Amino acid sequence: DRWRLYISFPLGTALLGVFGFGMMAWYPTFLIRTHGMSIGEAGAWFGLMYLVYGTAGSYFGARLAEILHRRGHRDGHMRLIMLAAIAMTVPGIIGPLLPSAPLALLALAPTIFLKSSYYGSSGAALQLVTPNQMRAQVTAVQIFFGNIIGMTVGASSIAALTDFVFVDDNALRYSLAWVAAVFCPAGALVLKSCLRTYVKALDEAASRND
């Protein structure tokens, strides 16, 4: 009865994972190839920014989902992921195209923050509408989609674009921008398509608990 929700939500988050895993795999290399950073500099800056902005995103994302819920958006968890995907598109595209390393790192900050902001919501959203005896299976499906699509396609798609479309190792920046431009909006659209179904599932879960 809820096939659209249980397929669309893992698919939507997996599409975002393509960008997320791809950025994690290739952004330091982009800093090295395009802006002349050393391996140590690129790793240190990328790791430090992930530590700071990733942690902040995880915390404040959860708070924002609660705010959305209090303001009447019962689909707050899923809506947060959709909004983060839309907002993440802009710095995700612009960051690799900026002319200097400091500017690229500046754009990386909101990208990491937004990417990390929906981790809690992506884990909680389906659990809220899934019967207890099915939650482990649903989690397994979501992890499967994330690993098969997000992790596998993410790094590989950027490598493929660089090697076979641009045919230039120094065009890595354009591959990063293209992946952000395609997969972030695609993930947001897939999630938007199941918002109504999600609210209906919340109503059914509430009546079942009553």
C-alpha positions in Angstrom: 0.0 0.0 0.0 2.9 2.4 0.6 5.2 1.2 -2.2 5.7 4.8 -3.4 6.9 6.0 0.0 9.2 3.0 0.6 10.8 3.3 -2.8 10.8 7.0 -3.3 12.3 8.0 0.1 15.4 5.6 -0.1 15.8 6.6 -3.7 15.7 10.3 -3.0 18.2 10.1 -0.2 20.4 7.8 -2.3 20.5 10.4 -5.1 21.7 13.0 -2.5 24.2 10.4 -1.5 25.7 10.4 -5.0 26.6 14.0 -4.5 27.6 13.6 -0.9 29.9 10.6 -1.3 31.3 12.1 -4.5 32.2 15.3 -2.8 33.8 13.5 0.1 35.9 11.4 -2.3 37.0 14.1 -4.7 36.9 17.6 -3.2 40.4 17.3 -1.6 41.7 16.1 -4.9 40.0 19.1 -6.6 41.8 21.5 -4.1 45.1 19.8 -5.0 44.7 19.8 -8.8 43.0 23.1 -9.3 44.3 25.3 -6.5 47.8 23.8 -6.0 47.3 22.7 -2.4 49.5 20.0 -1.0 48.0 16.7 0.1 48.5 17.6 3.7 46.9 21.0 3.3 43.9 19.7 1.4 43.3 16.9 3.9 43.7 19.1 7.0 41.4 21.8 5.7 38.8 19.4 4.5 38.9 17.4 7.7 38.7 20.4 9.9 35.7 21.8 8.0 33.9 18.5 8.2 34.6 18.4 12.0 33.2 21.8 12.6 30.4 22.2 10.0 29.4 18.6 9.8 28.9 18.5 13.6 27.0 21.8 13.5 24.8 20.6 10.6 23.9 17.4 12.4 22.9 19.2 15.5 21.0 22.2 14.0 19.3 20.0 11.4 17.6 18.0 14.0 16.5 21.2 15.8 15.2 22.6 12.5 13.1 19.5 11.9 11.5 20.0 15.3 10.8 23.6 14.5 9.1 22.6 11.2 7.0 20.1 13.1 5.9 22.7 15.7 4.9 25.1 12.9 2.5 22.6 11.5 4.6 20.7 9.0 3.9 17.2 10.1 6.2 16.0 7.3 9.0 18.0 9.0 11.7 15.3 8.7 11.1 14.7 5.0 10.6 18.3 4.2 13.9 19.2 5.9 15.8 16.8 3.7 14.0 18.2 0.6 14.8 21.8 1.6 18.4 21.0 2.4 18.8 19.3 -1.0 17.5 22.5 -2.7 19.7 24.8 -0.7 22.8 22.5 -1.1 22.6 22.8 -4.9 23.8 26.4 -5.0 27.1 26.1 -3.0 27.6 22.6 -4.4 27.8 24.0 -7.9 29.5 27.3 -7.2 32.2 26.0 -4.9 34.3 24.0 -7.4 34.0 26.9 -9.9 35.4 29.6 -7.7 38.8 31.0 -8.7 40.7 30.5 -5.4 41.1 27.9 -2.7 39.9 30.2 0.1 36.7 30.9 -1.8 36.2 27.2 -2.6 36.6 26.4 1.1 34.2 29.2 2.0 31.5 27.6 -0.3 32.4 24.2 1.1 31.2 25.3 4.6 27.5 25.6 3.9 27.7 22.5 1.6 29.0 20.3 4.5 26.5 21.9 6.9 23.5 21.2 4.7 24.7 17.8 3.7 25.0 16.8 7.4 21.8 18.5 8.5 19.5 15.7 7.4 21.3 12.7 8.7 19.0 12.4 11.7 15.9 13.0 9.8 16.8 10.5 7.1 17.1 7.9 9.8 13.9 8.9 11.7 11.5 9.6 8.9 10.5 6.1 7.9 10.8 4.8 11.4 7.9 7.0 12.4 5.5 5.4 10.0 6.8 1.8 10.0 5.3 -0.9 12.4 7.8 -2.2 14.9 8.2 -5.6 13.4 9.2 -4.1 10.0 11.7 -1.4 11.1 14.8 -3.4 10.7 13.8 -4.5 7.1 13.0 -0.9 6.2 16.4 0.3 7.6 18.1 -2.4 5.6 16.4 -1.3 2.4 17.4 2.3 3.0 21.1 1.4 3.7 21.1 -0.9 0.6 19.9 2.0 -1.6 22.4 4.4 -0.1 25.3 2.1 -0.5 24.5 0.7 -4.0 23.5 4.1 -5.5 25.0 6.7 -3.3 28.4 5.2 -2.5 28.9 3.3 -5.7 27.8 5.9 -8.2 29.0 9.0 -6.3 32.8 8.7 -6.7 32.5 6.8 -9.9 30.3 9.3 -11.7 32.7 12.1 -11.0 35.7 10.0 -12.2 33.8 9.0 -15.3 32.8 12.6 -16.2 36.4 13.7 -15.7 38.0 10.9 -17.7 35.4 10.3 -20.5 33.4 13.5 -21.0 35.9 16.3 -20.2 38.9 14.1 -20.9 41.0 16.3 -18.7 42.2 15.6 -15.1 42.1 19.3 -14.4 38.4 19.4 -15.3 37.5 17.7 -12.0 36.0 21.0 -10.8 33.4 20.8 -13.6 32.5 17.2 -12.8 31.9 18.1 -9.2 29.6 21.0 -10.3 27.7 18.9 -12.7 27.0 16.1 -10.2 25.7 18.8 -7.7 23.5 20.3 -10.5 22.0 17.0 -11.4 21.6 14.9 -8.3 20.7 17.5 -5.7 17.6 18.7 -7.5 16.7 15.2 -8.6 16.8 14.0 -5.0 14.6 17.0 -4.0 12.1 16.3 -6.7 11.8 12.6 -5.7 11.3 13.6 -2.0 8.7 16.2 -2.9 6.7 13.5 -4.8 6.1 11.5 -1.7 5.4 14.3 0.9 1.6 13.7 0.7 2.0 10.0 0.9 4.2 10.5 4.0 1.6 12.6 5.8 -1.0 9.9 5.0 1.3 7.3 6.4 1.7 9.4 9.6 -2.1 9.5 10.0 -2.3 5.7 9.6 0.5 5.2 12.1 -1.2 7.5 14.6 -4.5 5.7 14.3 -2.8 2.3 14.7 -1.1 3.5 17.9 -4.4 4.8 19.2 
